């Protein structure tokens, strides 16, 4: 996954590297959430664990509401979205985009 963690004492660990996707994020937040998941008492299968880790990493690295992006960053996101297997929903199943007809737009702007 890109995390490199080693023992550093009895109850201490050293994080030597983190996934590149977290370069501009706080990796401690993701690790904390992963630890919470592992302490929940559930023992999911390997595929589920990998999916959960990937989702946590992506959530931490995701663009947040109100975050200002450059035009280049916006274009990059659109190009990445176009390459997705399922570009219509987020990993939780919520829509990423919606289609608005001309009639709906006119109604929203009081043009009907």
Secondary structure, DSSP 8 states (H G I E B T S, - for coil): ---EEEE-SSS-EEEEE--GGGTTS-HHHHHHHHHHHHTTS----HHHHHHHHHHHHHHHHS--TT----HHHHHHHHHHHHTSSSTTB-TTS-BS-----HHHHHHHTT--
